[in-house]
Amino acid sequence: MLTPKVYIVLLNYNGWADTLECLESLAKLTFPRYQIIVVDNCSENNSLQYIQEWANGSRQSVVYPANTLCHLSHPPVGKPIPYKLYSRIEAESGGDRQDTSSMILIQTGANLGFAGGNNVALRYILERGDGEYVWLLNNDTVVEPDSLMHLVDCHKKNAVRKAGIVGAKVRYYHNPALIQCIAGASYNKWFGYSQQIGNQAFDQGQFDTDTVKPDLIIGACMLVSTSFLKTVGLLNEEYFLYFEEQDWSERARRNGYTLAYTTQAVIYHKEGGTIGASQWKGNSPLSDYYLTRSKLLFTEKYFGGPTLMTVKLSFAATLVNRLLRKQFSRIPMLIKLVLNPHTSRLDEKFTGRSKPTV
């Protein structure tokens, strides 16, 4: 029986160093049939050029001597690596049908956000029609060599349950003994609050069962089938940033799919690095903006009524928190969004950015 083809999609915005490390780890995958797509969301730091130089063999990925995970990305894979570069228009029409390059690079020409950037790759994949699975993976990750094999096996084993999105065990890159989440998170719709399952726990195998019931699969690692894409649709681009995975998971359930996971697939994530937010640094203004906006849009879309009201009331605690942190400039931004989450996606006055970044 022919091994199914898996497309692996990485979205890059100014994160070429992380992307190269991730690519090196993907080169060590034991799964026999996959093709990598790197989508560049119009980076401002020559990311795409550096990724091409890496593929050509004239640039090496960064090695961090103190990194306990360097064995996952080094020694580097042999170069050159055959690749094909497409514009957004070329990619979304399926590209060169005769091309057999092992890696596809796509320049979107604009910062389309998490959903928009990934959707360019998903449209390319659907136009090609030669893949059975798609693995959406954050570029600021490294993976265990057998991770893709376990993800695909999990999807197959859960076929009877009509598995829609498959997740993995996600550990912290900078503290690999700690779990970021098992598959994803539980979600409280009344407060718009998600709690990553197993977060901050030392991994002693205590979650290596099938008893975890996530409400959503974390966006850093999501395996889906192409048939799922045809039924449920692509990522929702209205959010731009955050809640794309909640939306996808909710649509999956409403189309009769279930969420699955395997703790045998392990990835390591540099949480929040691409948007200036993490558990250690706290939310950046940009993160605050989109997290608030997307939470309200999601609640309004799927629940509305009393649920939307309780979510809006819960922002009182957020406002108090920002006051205590003396983040006074964020108060008008949050109030404006609570009153109207359909406001323009980015307000430079509040975020301090002239252009959305992912």
Contacts in CASP RR format, 6 or more apart in sequence:
PFRMAT RR
TARGET T0000
AUTHOR 0000-0000-0000
METHOD contacts of the structure
MODEL  1
MLTPKVYIVLLNYNGWADTLECLESLAKLTFPRYQIIVVDNCSENNSLQY
IQEWANGSRQSVVYPANTLCHLSHPPVGKPIPYKLYSRIEAESGGDRQDT
SSMILIQTGANLGFAGGNNVALRYILERGDGEYVWLLNNDTVVEPDSLMH
LVDCHKKNAVRKAGIVGAKVRYYHNPALIQCIAGASYNKWFGYSQQIGNQ
AFDQGQFDTDTVKPDLIIGACMLVSTSFLKTVGLLNEEYFLYFEEQDWSE
RARRNGYTLAYTTQAVIYHKEGGTIGASQWKGNSPLSDYYLTRSKLLFTE
KYFGGPTLMTVKLSFAATLVNRLLRKQFSRIPMLIKLVLNPHTSRLDEKF
TGRSKPTV
3 31 0 8 1.000
3 32 0 8 1.000
3 33 0 8 1.000
4 33 0 8 1.000
4 131 0 8 1.000
4 132 0 8 1.000
4 133 0 8 1.000
4 152 0 8 1.000
5 33 0 8 1.000
5 34 0 8 1.000
5 35 0 8 1.000
5 130 0 8 1.000
5 131 0 8 1.000
5 132 0 8 1.000
5 133 0 8 1.000
6 31 0 8 1.000
6 33 0 8 1.000
6 34 0 8 1.000
6 35 0 8 1.000
6 131 0 8 1.000
6 132 0 8 1.000
6 133 0 8 1.000
6 134 0 8 1.000
6 135 0 8 1.000
6 148 0 8 1.000
6 152 0 8 1.000
6 223 0 8 1.000
7 34 0 8 1.000
7 35 0 8 1.000
7 36 0 8 1.000
7 37 0 8 1.000
7 121 0 8 1.000
7 125 0 8 1.000
7 131 0 8 1.000
7 133 0 8 1.000
7 134 0 8 1.000
7 135 0 8 1.000
8 26 0 8 1.000
8 34 0 8 1.000
8 35 0 8 1.000
8 36 0 8 1.000
8 37 0 8 1.000
8 134 0 8 1.000
8 135 0 8 1.000
8 137 0 8 1.000
8 148 0 8 1.000
9 37 0 8 1.000
9 39 0 8 1.000
9 118 0 8 1.000
9 121 0 8 1.000
9 122 0 8 1.000
9 125 0 8 1.000
9 134 0 8 1.000
9 135 0 8 1.000
9 136 0 8 1.000
9 137 0 8 1.000
10 19 0 8 1.000
10 22 0 8 1.000
10 23 0 8 1.000
10 36 0 8 1.000
10 37 0 8 1.000
10 38 0 8 1.000
10 39 0 8 1.000
10 137 0 8 1.000
10 138 0 8 1.000
10 139 0 8 1.000
11 39 0 8 1.000
11 41 0 8 1.000
11 114 0 8 1.000
11 117 0 8 1.000
11 118 0 8 1.000
11 121 0 8 1.000
11 138 0 8 1.000
11 139 0 8 1.000
11 358 0 8 1.000
12 19 0 8 1.000
12 38 0 8 1.000
12 39 0 8 1.000
12 40 0 8 1.000
12 41 0 8 1.000
12 43 0 8 1.000
12 47 0 8 1.000
12 48 0 8 1.000
12 51 0 8 1.000
12 139 0 8 1.000
13 40 0 8 1.000
13 41 0 8 1.000
13 42 0 8 1.000
13 43 0 8 1.000
13 47 0 8 1.000
13 111 0 8 1.000
13 113 0 8 1.000
13 274 0 8 1.000
13 357 0 8 1.000
13 358 0 8 1.000
14 43 0 8 1.000
14 44 0 8 1.000
14 45 0 8 1.000
14 47 0 8 1.000
14 274 0 8 1.000
14 357 0 8 1.000
15 43 0 8 1.000
15 45 0 8 1.000
15 47 0 8 1.000
15 139 0 8 1.000
15 140 0 8 1.000
15 274 0 8 1.000
16 43 0 8 1.000
16 45 0 8 1.000
16 46 0 8 1.000
16 47 0 8 1.000
16 48 0 8 1.000
16 50 0 8 1.000
16 51 0 8 1.000
17 61 0 8 1.000
17 62 0 8 1.000
18 139 0 8 1.000
18 140 0 8 1.000
18 270 0 8 1.000
18 274 0 8 1.000
19 38 0 8 1.000
19 47 0 8 1.000
19 51 0 8 1.000
19 139 0 8 1.000
20 50 0 8 1.000
20 51 0 8 1.000
20 54 0 8 1.000
20 59 0 8 1.000
20 61 0 8 1.000
20 62 0 8 1.000
21 61 0 8 1.000
21 62 0 8 1.000
21 73 0 8 1.000
21 142 0 8 1.000
22 73 0 8 1.000
22 137 0 8 1.000
22 138 0 8 1.000
22 139 0 8 1.000
22 140 0 8 1.000
22 141 0 8 1.000
22 142 0 8 1.000
22 143 0 8 1.000
23 36 0 8 1.000
23 38 0 8 1.000
23 51 0 8 1.000
23 54 0 8 1.000
23 61 0 8 1.000
23 103 0 8 1.000
24 61 0 8 1.000
24 73 0 8 1.000
24 74 0 8 1.000
24 76 0 8 1.000
24 77 0 8 1.000
25 72 0 8 1.000
25 73 0 8 1.000
25 141 0 8 1.000
25 142 0 8 1.000
25 143 0 8 1.000
26 34 0 8 1.000
26 36 0 8 1.000
26 143 0 8 1.000
27 77 0 8 1.000
28 72 0 8 1.000
28 73 0 8 1.000
28 77 0 8 1.000
28 145 0 8 1.000
29 143 0 8 1.000
29 145 0 8 1.000
29 146 0 8 1.000
29 147 0 8 1.000
29 148 0 8 1.000
29 149 0 8 1.000
30 145 0 8 1.000
30 146 0 8 1.000
30 148 0 8 1.000
30 149 0 8 1.000
31 148 0 8 1.000
31 149 0 8 1.000
31 152 0 8 1.000
34 135 0 8 1.000
34 148 0 8 1.000
35 102 0 8 1.000
35 103 0 8 1.000
35 104 0 8 1.000
36 102 0 8 1.000
36 103 0 8 1.000
36 104 0 8 1.000
37 103 0 8 1.000
37 104 0 8 1.000
37 105 0 8 1.000
37 106 0 8 1.000
37 121 0 8 1.000
37 124 0 8 1.000
37 125 0 8 1.000
38 51 0 8 1.000
38 103 0 8 1.000
38 104 0 8 1.000
38 105 0 8 1.000
38 106 0 8 1.000
38 139 0 8 1.000
39 106 0 8 1.000
39 108 0 8 1.000
39 117 0 8 1.000
39 118 0 8 1.000
39 120 0 8 1.000
39 121 0 8 1.000
40 47 0 8 1.000
40 48 0 8 1.000
40 51 0 8 1.000
40 105 0 8 1.000
40 106 0 8 1.000
40 107 0 8 1.000
40 108 0 8 1.000
41 108 0 8 1.000
41 110 0 8 1.000
41 111 0 8 1.000
41 112 0 8 1.000
41 113 0 8 1.000
41 117 0 8 1.000
41 358 0 8 1.000
42 107 0 8 1.000
42 108 0 8 1.000
42 109 0 8 1.000
42 110 0 8 1.000
42 111 0 8 1.000
48 105 0 8 1.000
48 107 0 8 1.000
50 59 0 8 1.000
51 105 0 8 1.000
52 83 0 8 1.000
52 85 0 8 1.000
52 105 0 8 1.000
53 59 0 8 1.000
54 60 0 8 1.000
54 61 0 8 1.000
54 79 0 8 1.000
55 79 0 8 1.000
55 80 0 8 1.000
55 81 0 8 1.000
55 83 0 8 1.000
55 103 0 8 1.000
56 79 0 8 1.000
56 80 0 8 1.000
57 79 0 8 1.000
57 80 0 8 1.000
60 76 0 8 1.000
61 73 0 8 1.000
61 74 0 8 1.000
61 76 0 8 1.000
63 70 0 8 1.000
63 74 0 8 1.000
64 70 0 8 1.000
68 176 0 8 1.000
69 142 0 8 1.000
69 173 0 8 1.000
69 176 0 8 1.000
69 268 0 8 1.000
72 142 0 8 1.000
72 143 0 8 1.000
72 144 0 8 1.000
72 145 0 8 1.000
72 268 0 8 1.000
73 142 0 8 1.000
81 102 0 8 1.000
81 103 0 8 1.000
82 100 0 8 1.000
82 101 0 8 1.000
82 102 0 8 1.000
82 103 0 8 1.000
83 101 0 8 1.000
83 102 0 8 1.000
83 103 0 8 1.000
83 104 0 8 1.000
83 105 0 8 1.000
84 95 0 8 1.000
84 96 0 8 1.000
84 99 0 8 1.000
84 101 0 8 1.000
84 103 0 8 1.000
84 104 0 8 1.000
84 105 0 8 1.000
85 105 0 8 1.000
85 106 0 8 1.000
85 107 0 8 1.000
86 95 0 8 1.000
86 104 0 8 1.000
86 105 0 8 1.000
86 106 0 8 1.000
86 107 0 8 1.000
86 124 0 8 1.000
87 106 0 8 1.000
87 107 0 8 1.000
87 109 0 8 1.000
88 106 0 8 1.000
88 107 0 8 1.000
88 108 0 8 1.000
88 109 0 8 1.000
88 120 0 8 1.000
91 104 0 8 1.000
91 106 0 8 1.000
91 120 0 8 1.000
91 121 0 8 1.000
91 123 0 8 1.000
91 124 0 8 1.000
92 120 0 8 1.000
92 123 0 8 1.000
92 124 0 8 1.000
92 127 0 8 1.000
93 127 0 8 1.000
94 123 0 8 1.000
94 124 0 8 1.000
94 127 0 8 1.000
94 128 0 8 1.000
95 124 0 8 1.000
95 127 0 8 1.000
95 128 0 8 1.000
97 128 0 8 1.000
104 121 0 8 1.000
104 124 0 8 1.000
106 120 0 8 1.000
106 121 0 8 1.000
106 124 0 8 1.000
108 116 0 8 1.000
108 117 0 8 1.000
108 120 0 8 1.000
111 355 0 8 1.000
111 356 0 8 1.000
111 357 0 8 1.000
111 358 0 8 1.000
112 119 0 8 1.000
112 120 0 8 1.000
112 237 0 8 1.000
113 237 0 8 1.000
113 240 0 8 1.000
113 241 0 8 1.000
113 356 0 8 1.000
113 358 0 8 1.000
114 235 0 8 1.000
114 239 0 8 1.000
114 240 0 8 1.000
114 241 0 8 1.000
114 242 0 8 1.000
114 244 0 8 1.000
114 358 0 8 1.000
115 234 0 8 1.000
115 235 0 8 1.000
115 236 0 8 1.000
115 237 0 8 1.000
115 238 0 8 1.000
115 239 0 8 1.000
115 240 0 8 1.000
115 244 0 8 1.000
116 235 0 8 1.000
116 237 0 8 1.000
118 136 0 8 1.000
118 234 0 8 1.000
118 235 0 8 1.000
119 234 0 8 1.000
119 235 0 8 1.000
119 237 0 8 1.000
122 134 0 8 1.000
122 229 0 8 1.000
122 234 0 8 1.000
122 235 0 8 1.000
123 234 0 8 1.000
125 131 0 8 1.000
125 134 0 8 1.000
125 226 0 8 1.000
125 229 0 8 1.000
126 226 0 8 1.000
126 229 0 8 1.000
126 230 0 8 1.000
129 226 0 8 1.000
131 226 0 8 1.000
132 225 0 8 1.000
132 226 0 8 1.000
133 152 0 8 1.000
133 155 0 8 1.000
133 223 0 8 1.000
133 224 0 8 1.000
133 225 0 8 1.000
133 226 0 8 1.000
134 223 0 8 1.000
134 224 0 8 1.000
134 225 0 8 1.000
134 226 0 8 1.000
134 229 0 8 1.000
135 148 0 8 1.000
135 151 0 8 1.000
135 221 0 8 1.000
135 222 0 8 1.000
135 223 0 8 1.000
136 219 0 8 1.000
136 221 0 8 1.000
136 222 0 8 1.000
136 223 0 8 1.000
136 224 0 8 1.000
137 143 0 8 1.000
137 220 0 8 1.000
137 221 0 8 1.000
137 267 0 8 1.000
138 219 0 8 1.000
138 220 0 8 1.000
138 221 0 8 1.000
138 269 0 8 1.000
138 274 0 8 1.000
139 274 0 8 1.000
140 173 0 8 1.000
140 269 0 8 1.000
140 270 0 8 1.000
140 272 0 8 1.000
140 273 0 8 1.000
140 274 0 8 1.000
141 173 0 8 1.000
141 220 0 8 1.000
141 221 0 8 1.000
141 267 0 8 1.000
141 268 0 8 1.000
141 269 0 8 1.000
141 270 0 8 1.000
142 173 0 8 1.000
142 267 0 8 1.000
142 268 0 8 1.000
143 266 0 8 1.000
143 267 0 8 1.000
143 268 0 8 1.000
144 265 0 8 1.000
144 266 0 8 1.000
144 267 0 8 1.000
146 264 0 8 1.000
146 265 0 8 1.000
147 168 0 8 1.000
147 265 0 8 1.000
147 266 0 8 1.000
147 267 0 8 1.000
148 265 0 8 1.000
150 168 0 8 1.000
150 262 0 8 1.000
150 264 0 8 1.000
150 265 0 8 1.000
151 166 0 8 1.000
151 167 0 8 1.000
151 168 0 8 1.000
151 223 0 8 1.000
151 262 0 8 1.000
151 265 0 8 1.000
152 223 0 8 1.000
153 262 0 8 1.000
154 163 0 8 1.000
154 166 0 8 1.000
154 167 0 8 1.000
154 223 0 8 1.000
154 260 0 8 1.000
154 261 0 8 1.000
154 262 0 8 1.000
154 264 0 8 1.000
154 265 0 8 1.000
155 163 0 8 1.000
155 164 0 8 1.000
155 166 0 8 1.000
155 223 0 8 1.000
155 225 0 8 1.000
155 260 0 8 1.000
158 166 0 8 1.000
158 258 0 8 1.000
158 260 0 8 1.000
161 258 0 8 1.000
161 260 0 8 1.000
162 256 0 8 1.000
162 257 0 8 1.000
162 258 0 8 1.000
163 257 0 8 1.000
163 258 0 8 1.000
163 259 0 8 1.000
163 260 0 8 1.000
164 224 0 8 1.000
164 225 0 8 1.000
164 228 0 8 1.000
164 232 0 8 1.000
164 252 0 8 1.000
164 257 0 8 1.000
164 258 0 8 1.000
164 259 0 8 1.000
164 260 0 8 1.000
165 217 0 8 1.000
165 222 0 8 1.000
165 223 0 8 1.000
165 224 0 8 1.000
165 228 0 8 1.000
165 245 0 8 1.000
165 248 0 8 1.000
165 249 0 8 1.000
165 252 0 8 1.000
165 257 0 8 1.000
165 259 0 8 1.000
165 260 0 8 1.000
166 217 0 8 1.000
166 222 0 8 1.000
166 223 0 8 1.000
166 224 0 8 1.000
166 259 0 8 1.000
166 260 0 8 1.000
166 261 0 8 1.000
166 262 0 8 1.000
167 183 0 8 1.000
167 184 0 8 1.000
167 217 0 8 1.000
167 218 0 8 1.000
167 221 0 8 1.000
167 222 0 8 1.000
167 223 0 8 1.000
167 259 0 8 1.000
167 260 0 8 1.000
167 261 0 8 1.000
167 262 0 8 1.000
167 265 0 8 1.000
168 183 0 8 1.000
168 221 0 8 1.000
168 261 0 8 1.000
168 262 0 8 1.000
168 263 0 8 1.000
168 265 0 8 1.000
168 266 0 8 1.000
168 267 0 8 1.000
169 179 0 8 1.000
169 182 0 8 1.000
169 183 0 8 1.000
169 203 0 8 1.000
169 207 0 8 1.000
169 261 0 8 1.000
169 262 0 8 1.000
169 263 0 8 1.000
169 264 0 8 1.000
169 265 0 8 1.000
169 266 0 8 1.000
169 267 0 8 1.000
170 179 0 8 1.000
170 180 0 8 1.000
170 181 0 8 1.000
170 182 0 8 1.000
170 184 0 8 1.000
170 218 0 8 1.000
170 220 0 8 1.000
170 221 0 8 1.000
170 266 0 8 1.000
170 267 0 8 1.000
170 268 0 8 1.000
170 269 0 8 1.000
171 177 0 8 1.000
171 178 0 8 1.000
171 179 0 8 1.000
171 180 0 8 1.000
171 203 0 8 1.000
171 266 0 8 1.000
171 267 0 8 1.000
171 268 0 8 1.000
171 269 0 8 1.000
172 178 0 8 1.000
172 179 0 8 1.000
172 180 0 8 1.000
172 268 0 8 1.000
172 269 0 8 1.000
172 271 0 8 1.000
173 268 0 8 1.000
173 269 0 8 1.000
173 270 0 8 1.000
173 271 0 8 1.000
174 270 0 8 1.000
176 268 0 8 1.000
177 202 0 8 1.000
177 203 0 8 1.000
178 200 0 8 1.000
178 201 0 8 1.000
178 202 0 8 1.000
178 203 0 8 1.000
179 198 0 8 1.000
179 199 0 8 1.000
179 200 0 8 1.000
179 201 0 8 1.000
179 202 0 8 1.000
179 203 0 8 1.000
179 207 0 8 1.000
180 196 0 8 1.000
180 199 0 8 1.000
180 218 0 8 1.000
180 269 0 8 1.000
180 271 0 8 1.000
181 196 0 8 1.000
181 197 0 8 1.000
181 198 0 8 1.000
181 199 0 8 1.000
181 218 0 8 1.000
182 197 0 8 1.000
182 198 0 8 1.000
182 207 0 8 1.000
182 212 0 8 1.000
182 214 0 8 1.000
182 261 0 8 1.000
182 263 0 8 1.000
183 197 0 8 1.000
183 212 0 8 1.000
183 214 0 8 1.000
183 217 0 8 1.000
183 218 0 8 1.000
183 259 0 8 1.000
183 261 0 8 1.000
184 196 0 8 1.000
184 197 0 8 1.000
184 214 0 8 1.000
184 216 0 8 1.000
184 217 0 8 1.000
184 218 0 8 1.000
184 261 0 8 1.000
185 194 0 8 1.000
185 195 0 8 1.000
185 196 0 8 1.000
185 197 0 8 1.000
185 214 0 8 1.000
185 215 0 8 1.000
185 216 0 8 1.000
185 218 0 8 1.000
186 194 0 8 1.000
186 195 0 8 1.000
186 197 0 8 1.000
186 213 0 8 1.000
186 214 0 8 1.000
186 215 0 8 1.000
187 193 0 8 1.000
187 194 0 8 1.000
187 195 0 8 1.000
187 215 0 8 1.000
187 216 0 8 1.000
187 246 0 8 1.000
188 194 0 8 1.000
188 195 0 8 1.000
189 299 0 8 1.000
189 302 0 8 1.000
189 303 0 8 1.000
189 307 0 8 1.000
189 311 0 8 1.000
190 307 0 8 1.000
190 310 0 8 1.000
190 311 0 8 1.000
191 310 0 8 1.000
191 311 0 8 1.000
191 314 0 8 1.000
192 295 0 8 1.000
192 299 0 8 1.000
192 311 0 8 1.000
192 314 0 8 1.000
193 314 0 8 1.000
194 215 0 8 1.000
194 216 0 8 1.000
194 246 0 8 1.000
196 218 0 8 1.000
197 207 0 8 1.000
197 212 0 8 1.000
197 214 0 8 1.000
198 207 0 8 1.000
201 207 0 8 1.000
205 263 0 8 1.000
207 263 0 8 1.000
208 263 0 8 1.000
212 261 0 8 1.000
214 249 0 8 1.000
214 259 0 8 1.000
214 261 0 8 1.000
215 246 0 8 1.000
215 249 0 8 1.000
215 259 0 8 1.000
216 245 0 8 1.000
216 246 0 8 1.000
216 248 0 8 1.000
216 249 0 8 1.000
216 250 0 8 1.000
216 259 0 8 1.000
217 245 0 8 1.000
217 248 0 8 1.000
217 249 0 8 1.000
217 259 0 8 1.000
217 261 0 8 1.000
218 245 0 8 1.000
219 244 0 8 1.000
219 245 0 8 1.000
220 267 0 8 1.000
220 269 0 8 1.000
220 271 0 8 1.000
221 265 0 8 1.000
221 267 0 8 1.000
221 269 0 8 1.000
222 245 0 8 1.000
222 248 0 8 1.000
228 252 0 8 1.000
228 257 0 8 1.000
231 255 0 8 1.000
231 257 0 8 1.000
232 248 0 8 1.000
232 251 0 8 1.000
232 252 0 8 1.000
232 255 0 8 1.000
232 257 0 8 1.000
233 251 0 8 1.000
235 244 0 8 1.000
235 247 0 8 1.000
235 248 0 8 1.000
236 244 0 8 1.000
236 247 0 8 1.000
236 248 0 8 1.000
238 297 0 8 1.000
239 247 0 8 1.000
239 290 0 8 1.000
239 293 0 8 1.000
239 294 0 8 1.000
239 297 0 8 1.000
239 298 0 8 1.000
240 290 0 8 1.000
240 294 0 8 1.000
240 345 0 8 1.000
240 346 0 8 1.000
240 356 0 8 1.000
241 275 0 8 1.000
241 286 0 8 1.000
241 290 0 8 1.000
241 294 0 8 1.000
241 356 0 8 1.000
241 358 0 8 1.000
242 287 0 8 1.000
242 290 0 8 1.000
242 291 0 8 1.000
242 294 0 8 1.000
242 295 0 8 1.000
243 294 0 8 1.000
243 295 0 8 1.000
243 297 0 8 1.000
243 298 0 8 1.000
246 298 0 8 1.000
247 298 0 8 1.000
247 301 0 8 1.000
249 259 0 8 1.000
250 298 0 8 1.000
250 302 0 8 1.000
252 258 0 8 1.000
252 259 0 8 1.000
253 259 0 8 1.000
271 278 0 8 1.000
271 279 0 8 1.000
272 278 0 8 1.000
274 357 0 8 1.000
274 358 0 8 1.000
275 284 0 8 1.000
275 286 0 8 1.000
275 287 0 8 1.000
275 357 0 8 1.000
275 358 0 8 1.000
276 284 0 8 1.000
276 286 0 8 1.000
276 287 0 8 1.000
277 283 0 8 1.000
277 284 0 8 1.000
277 286 0 8 1.000
277 287 0 8 1.000
283 291 0 8 1.000
285 329 0 8 1.000
285 330 0 8 1.000
285 333 0 8 1.000
285 350 0 8 1.000
285 351 0 8 1.000
285 352 0 8 1.000
285 353 0 8 1.000
286 351 0 8 1.000
286 352 0 8 1.000
286 353 0 8 1.000
286 356 0 8 1.000
286 357 0 8 1.000
288 322 0 8 1.000
288 330 0 8 1.000
288 333 0 8 1.000
288 334 0 8 1.000
289 333 0 8 1.000
289 337 0 8 1.000
289 346 0 8 1.000
289 347 0 8 1.000
289 350 0 8 1.000
289 351 0 8 1.000
292 315 0 8 1.000
292 318 0 8 1.000
292 333 0 8 1.000
292 334 0 8 1.000
292 337 0 8 1.000
292 338 0 8 1.000
292 341 0 8 1.000
293 337 0 8 1.000
293 341 0 8 1.000
293 343 0 8 1.000
293 345 0 8 1.000
295 311 0 8 1.000
296 308 0 8 1.000
296 311 0 8 1.000
296 312 0 8 1.000
296 337 0 8 1.000
296 338 0 8 1.000
296 341 0 8 1.000
297 341 0 8 1.000
297 342 0 8 1.000
299 307 0 8 1.000
299 308 0 8 1.000
299 311 0 8 1.000
300 308 0 8 1.000
300 341 0 8 1.000
312 338 0 8 1.000
315 334 0 8 1.000
315 338 0 8 1.000
318 334 0 8 1.000
319 331 0 8 1.000
319 334 0 8 1.000
319 335 0 8 1.000
322 328 0 8 1.000
322 330 0 8 1.000
322 331 0 8 1.000
322 334 0 8 1.000
323 331 0 8 1.000
329 350 0 8 1.000
330 350 0 8 1.000
332 350 0 8 1.000
333 347 0 8 1.000
333 350 0 8 1.000
333 351 0 8 1.000
336 343 0 8 1.000
336 347 0 8 1.000
336 350 0 8 1.000
337 343 0 8 1.000
345 356 0 8 1.000
346 353 0 8 1.000
346 355 0 8 1.000
346 356 0 8 1.000
348 354 0 8 1.000
END
